[in-house]
């Protein structure tokens, strides 16, 4: 037995040593996967105008929501914002047609990795300085783009904070639901349901019900409280108030955020890692929140704009049934 073989045998004889070797093998495999991602191709149908504002939407898996989600986006997006629908690891004819209908761009990558496609979209829009990132289960309201931009400027110029990103007040959010209930004077009512312990959370380490229990999502969409059934009316009410915001102190769900190209460059782009899954699920979120915390920048949440989120992954099946049974609550209600 060679010296190298003896060393490996010795290391492999202990639980810790086996874990070290397994980690080493995983890192080697990851390196190959990263190379494959970087060298993979894409399809890009470019209808951009060269604007300095870009909205990118991750989509491809919740087709039942698309009519309402994209109708809302079309109704509220300003003319000076380029829009790009993204499908990671697949092409979708329906989404390509939606993009064509609204004169938006469409990007599909050969490999399925969520950080890869977001990085690729930003790279393909070199003039974009302001980047709005959305998931396909986000229901936007009027003023979304303008209010987030104004809030970013307000924080940067007239507060003690430097923003890492700005988000709206999202109804189904481990952070946002508490603030929304507070603004609607519903904290006691929600507490009485016993659905959660009414604590701000990341949804992973405590108070997991916010992320896992579909009854929480249904409550936040107005299952018992009519005021929560109309996110458009809530937005009109809150947008009439003076511009204000809160700072999220925990990992934030990034289904709807505004950040800058400068920030994207500073945090080294979204990571081609495989922590959450082989598709990098959640790795983009962990990375940008880590950037915020360890670069002294704040995760800002606007008090003036409400956005609807269907629900988190474990809640999706029940919430799609709820959506289909209560479509009026998700349809766009303009002034």
C-alpha positions as CSV (number, residue, x, y, z in Angstrom):
1,X,0.0,0.0,0.0
2,X,1.4,3.4,-1.0
3,X,1.8,6.2,1.4
4,X,-1.1,8.0,-0.2
5,X,-3.3,4.9,0.1
6,X,-2.3,4.5,3.7
7,X,-3.2,8.1,4.5
8,X,-6.6,7.7,2.8
9,X,-7.2,4.5,4.7
10,X,-6.3,6.2,8.0
11,X,-8.6,9.2,7.3
12,X,-11.4,6.9,6.2
13,X,-11.2,4.9,9.4
14,X,-13.0,7.7,11.5
15,X,-16.4,9.3,11.1
16,X,-14.8,12.8,10.9
17,X,-12.4,11.6,8.3
18,X,-15.1,10.0,6.1
19,X,-17.0,13.3,6.3
20,X,-13.9,15.2,5.2
21,X,-13.4,12.9,2.2
22,X,-17.1,13.2,1.3
23,X,-16.9,17.0,1.4
24,X,-13.8,16.9,-0.8
25,X,-15.6,14.6,-3.3
26,X,-18.6,16.9,-3.3
27,X,-16.4,20.0,-3.9
28,X,-14.8,18.2,-6.9
29,X,-18.2,17.4,-8.3
30,X,-19.4,20.9,-7.8
31,X,-16.4,22.3,-9.6
32,X,-17.4,20.2,-12.7
33,X,-21.0,21.3,-12.4
34,X,-20.0,25.0,-12.2
35,X,-17.9,24.6,-15.3
36,X,-20.8,23.0,-17.1
37,X,-23.1,25.9,-16.0
38,X,-20.6,28.6,-17.1
39,X,-20.2,26.9,-20.5
40,X,-23.9,26.2,-21.1
41,X,-26.0,27.9,-23.7
42,X,-29.2,29.9,-23.7
43,X,-31.9,31.3,-25.9
44,X,-32.6,35.0,-25.7
45,X,-35.3,36.8,-27.5
46,X,-34.4,40.5,-27.1
47,X,-37.0,43.1,-27.1
48,X,-35.3,45.4,-24.6
49,X,-35.0,49.2,-25.2
50,X,-31.6,49.7,-23.5
51,X,-33.3,51.2,-20.4
52,X,-31.4,51.6,-17.1
53,X,-34.2,49.8,-15.3
54,X,-34.8,46.1,-15.7
55,X,-37.5,43.7,-14.4
56,X,-36.6,40.0,-14.4
57,X,-39.2,37.3,-13.6
58,X,-38.4,33.7,-12.7
59,X,-41.2,31.6,-14.2
60,X,-42.1,28.2,-15.7
61,X,-43.8,26.1,-13.1
62,X,-47.1,27.8,-12.0
63,X,-49.0,28.3,-15.2
64,X,-52.3,28.5,-13.5
65,X,-51.3,31.9,-12.1
66,X,-49.9,33.5,-15.2
67,X,-53.0,35.2,-16.5
68,X,-53.4,37.2,-13.3
69,X,-49.7,37.6,-12.5
70,X,-48.7,38.9,-15.9
71,X,-51.8,41.0,-16.4
72,X,-51.0,42.8,-13.2
73,X,-47.4,43.2,-14.2
74,X,-48.4,44.6,-17.6
75,X,-50.9,47.0,-15.9
76,X,-48.4,48.5,-13.5
77,X,-45.0,48.4,-15.2
78,X,-43.8,51.8,-16.4
79,X,-42.7,52.3,-20.0
80,X,-39.1,53.0,-18.9
81,X,-38.6,49.5,-17.4
82,X,-37.4,46.6,-19.7
83,X,-39.0,43.3,-18.8
84,X,-37.5,39.8,-19.2
85,X,-39.3,36.6,-18.5
86,X,-36.8,33.8,-17.5
87,X,-37.2,30.0,-17.6
88,X,-34.4,28.1,-16.0
89,X,-33.4,24.8,-17.8
90,X,-36.5,24.8,-20.1
91,X,-38.3,26.6,-22.9
92,X,-42.0,27.3,-22.5
93,X,-44.1,28.2,-25.5
94,X,-46.8,29.9,-23.4
95,X,-44.3,32.2,-21.7
96,X,-42.7,33.0,-25.0
97,X,-46.1,34.0,-26.3
98,X,-46.8,36.1,-23.2
99,X,-43.5,37.8,-23.7
100,X,-44.3,38.5,-27.3
101,X,-47.8,39.7,-26.5
102,X,-46.5,42.3,-24.0
103,X,-43.3,43.1,-26.1
104,X,-41.0,41.8,-23.3
105,X,-37.8,39.8,-23.7
106,X,-37.6,36.1,-23.0
107,X,-34.6,34.1,-21.7
108,X,-34.2,30.4,-21.4
109,X,-31.1,28.6,-20.2
110,X,-30.1,25.1,-21.1
111,X,-29.1,24.3,-17.6
112,X,-31.4,24.7,-14.6
113,X,-29.8,26.9,-12.0
114,X,-31.5,29.9,-10.6
115,X,-28.4,32.0,-10.0
116,X,-27.1,31.2,-13.5
117,X,-30.2,32.5,-15.3
118,X,-30.5,35.7,-13.2
119,X,-26.8,36.5,-13.8
120,X,-27.2,35.8,-17.5
121,X,-30.3,38.1,-17.7
122,X,-28.4,40.9,-16.0
123,X,-25.4,40.4,-18.3
124,X,-27.6,40.5,-21.4
125,X,-29.0,43.9,-20.3
126,X,-25.7,45.9,-19.9
127,X,-27.4,49.3,-19.5
128,X,-29.6,48.1,-16.5
129,X,-28.5,49.9,-13.3
130,X,-31.7,49.2,-11.4
131,X,-32.9,45.6,-11.3
132,X,-36.4,44.5,-10.1
133,X,-36.4,40.7,-9.4
134,X,-39.7,38.9,-9.2
135,X,-41.0,35.3,-8.8
136,X,-44.0,34.0,-10.8
137,X,-46.3,33.9,-7.8
138,X,-46.1,37.6,-7.0
139,X,-49.2,39.7,-7.6
140,X,-48.1,43.3,-8.1
141,X,-50.1,46.5,-7.3
142,X,-50.1,49.9,-8.8
143,X,-47.1,52.0,-8.0
144,X,-44.8,49.0,-7.2
145,X,-41.9,50.1,-9.4
146,X,-42.1,53.8,-8.6
147,X,-42.5,53.4,-4.8
148,X,-39.6,51.0,-4.5
149,X,-37.4,53.3,-6.5
150,X,-38.4,56.3,-4.4
151,X,-37.9,54.4,-1.2
152,X,-34.4,53.3,-2.2
153,X,-33.6,57.0,-2.9
154,X,-35.1,58.1,0.4
155,X,-33.2,55.5,2.4
156,X,-29.9,56.3,0.6
157,X,-30.2,60.1,0.9
158,X,-32.2,60.7,4.1
159,X,-31.6,57.9,6.5
160,X,-28.8,56.3,8.5
161,X,-28.9,53.2,6.2
162,X,-27.4,52.1,2.9
163,X,-29.8,49.7,1.2
164,X,-28.7,46.3,0.0
165,X,-32.2,46.0,-1.6
166,X,-35.7,47.3,-1.2
167,X,-38.8,45.2,-1.0
168,X,-42.6,45.8,-0.8
169,X,-44.8,44.8,2.1
170,X,-45.5,41.2,1.1
171,X,-48.5,39.6,2.6
172,X,-47.2,36.0,2.8
173,X,-43.7,36.7,4.1
174,X,-41.9,35.5,7.2
175,X,-41.2,39.2,7.9
176,X,-43.8,41.1,6.0
177,X,-46.9,39.4,7.4
178,X,-46.2,40.8,10.9
179,X,-45.8,44.3,9.7
180,X,-48.9,44.1,7.5
181,X,-51.0,42.7,10.4
182,X,-49.7,45.5,12.6
183,X,-50.7,48.2,10.1
184,X,-54.1,46.6,9.7
185,X,-54.6,46.3,13.5
186,X,-55.0,42.6,13.2
187,X,-52.2,41.2,15.3
188,X,-54.5,40.2,18.2
189,X,-56.9,38.6,15.8
190,X,-54.2,36.6,14.1
191,X,-52.6,35.7,17.5
192,X,-56.0,34.3,18.6
193,X,-56.0,31.8,15.7
194,X,-53.0,30.0,17.2
195,X,-51.6,29.4,13.7
196,X,-48.1,30.7,14.7
197,X,-46.3,32.1,17.7
198,X,-46.4,35.6,16.0
199,X,-42.6,36.0,15.7
200,X,-40.5,37.4,12.9
201,X,-38.6,34.5,11.4
202,X,-36.6,33.2,8.5
203,X,-39.1,30.3,8.4
204,X,-36.4,27.8,8.8
205,X,-35.2,27.9,12.4
206,X,-38.3,28.8,14.3
207,X,-41.9,29.7,13.7
208,X,-41.9,27.4,10.6
209,X,-45.7,27.5,10.4
210,X,-45.5,30.8,8.5
211,X,-43.7,28.9,5.7
212,X,-45.3,25.5,6.0
213,X,-49.0,26.0,7.0
214,X,-51.3,27.0,4.2
215,X,-53.9,28.3,6.7
216,X,-51.4,31.1,7.4
217,X,-51.4,32.1,3.7
218,X,-55.2,31.8,3.5
219,X,-55.5,34.1,6.5
220,X,-53.2,36.7,4.9
221,X,-55.3,36.5,1.7
222,X,-58.5,37.3,3.7
223,X,-60.0,33.9,4.6
224,X,-61.6,35.5,7.7
225,X,-60.7,39.2,7.5
226,X,-62.1,41.1,4.5
227,X,-59.6,43.9,4.6
228,X,-56.9,41.5,3.6
229,X,-58.8,40.3,0.5
230,X,-58.0,43.4,-1.6
231,X,-54.2,44.1,-1.9
232,X,-55.0,46.9,-4.4
233,X,-57.2,48.8,-1.8
234,X,-54.5,48.3,0.9
235,X,-51.9,49.7,-1.5
236,X,-54.0,52.8,-2.3
237,X,-54.5,53.3,1.5
238,X,-50.8,52.9,2.4
239,X,-49.5,54.8,-0.6
240,X,-51.5,57.9,0.5
241,X,-49.4,57.9,3.7
242,X,-46.0,59.6,3.9
243,X,-43.1,57.5,2.5
244,X,-41.9,55.2,5.2
245,X,-40.1,51.9,5.6
246,X,-38.8,49.3,8.1
247,X,-35.6,47.3,8.2
248,X,-35.8,43.5,8.2
249,X,-33.3,42.1,10.8
250,X,-33.4,38.5,9.6
251,X,-33.0,36.5,6.3
252,X,-35.5,37.9,3.9
253,X,-37.5,36.1,1.2
254,X,-36.5,37.8,-2.1
255,X,-39.6,37.1,-4.3
256,X,-39.9,40.8,-5.1
257,X,-37.0,43.1,-4.6
258,X,-35.1,46.0,-6.1
259,X,-31.4,46.1,-6.1
260,X,-28.7,47.9,-8.1
261,X,-26.2,46.6,-10.6
262,X,-23.5,48.0,-8.4
263,X,-24.7,45.8,-5.6
264,X,-24.7,42.8,-7.9
265,X,-21.1,43.5,-8.9
266,X,-20.2,44.1,-5.2
267,X,-21.6,40.8,-4.0
268,X,-19.9,38.9,-6.8
269,X,-23.1,38.0,-8.8
270,X,-25.5,35.3,-7.6
271,X,-23.6,32.2,-6.6
272,X,-23.2,29.1,-8.7
273,X,-23.6,26.9,-5.7
274,X,-25.7,23.9,-4.8
275,X,-26.5,24.4,-1.1
276,X,-30.3,24.5,-1.3
277,X,-30.6,22.0,-4.2
278,X,-28.9,20.9,-7.4
279,X,-30.6,23.9,-8.9
280,X,-29.3,26.4,-6.4
281,X,-32.8,26.9,-4.9
282,X,-32.5,29.6,-2.2
283,X,-28.8,30.1,-2.7
284,X,-29.4,33.5,-4.4
285,X,-31.4,34.6,-1.4
286,X,-28.9,33.4,1.2
287,X,-26.1,35.1,-0.7
288,X,-27.8,38.5,-1.0
289,X,-28.9,38.5,2.6
290,X,-25.4,37.5,3.7
291,X,-24.1,40.4,1.6
292,X,-26.5,42.8,3.4
293,X,-25.5,41.6,6.8
294,X,-21.7,41.4,6.3
295,X,-21.3,44.6,4.3
296,X,-23.2,46.8,6.7
297,X,-26.2,47.3,4.3
298,X,-29.9,47.2,5.2
299,X,-32.8,45.0,3.9
300,X,-35.4,47.7,3.5
301,X,-39.2,47.0,3.4
302,X,-41.5,49.7,2.1
303,X,-44.6,50.5,4.2
304,X,-46.4,52.1,1.3
305,X,-46.8,49.2,-1.3
306,X,-48.4,45.8,-0.7
307,X,-47.7,42.9,-2.9
308,X,-49.5,39.5,-2.8
309,X,-47.5,36.3,-2.6
310,X,-49.4,33.1,-3.2
311,X,-47.5,31.2,-0.6
312,X,-44.3,29.3,0.1
313,X,-43.4,25.9,-1.5
314,X,-45.0,23.7,1.1
315,X,-48.2,25.8,0.9
316,X,-48.5,25.8,-2.9
317,X,-50.9,22.9,-3.5
318,X,-53.5,24.1,-1.0
319,X,-53.0,27.7,-2.1
320,X,-53.6,27.0,-5.8
321,X,-56.9,25.4,-4.8
322,X,-57.6,28.5,-2.7
323,X,-56.7,30.8,-5.7
324,X,-59.0,28.9,-8.0
325,X,-61.8,29.2,-5.5
326,X,-61.2,32.9,-4.8
327,X,-59.9,34.4,-8.0
328,X,-61.5,37.8,-7.5
329,X,-59.1,38.3,-4.5
330,X,-56.1,37.9,-6.9
331,X,-57.4,39.8,-9.9
332,X,-56.2,43.4,-10.5
333,X,-58.6,46.0,-9.2
334,X,-57.6,49.4,-10.5
335,X,-58.8,52.7,-9.2
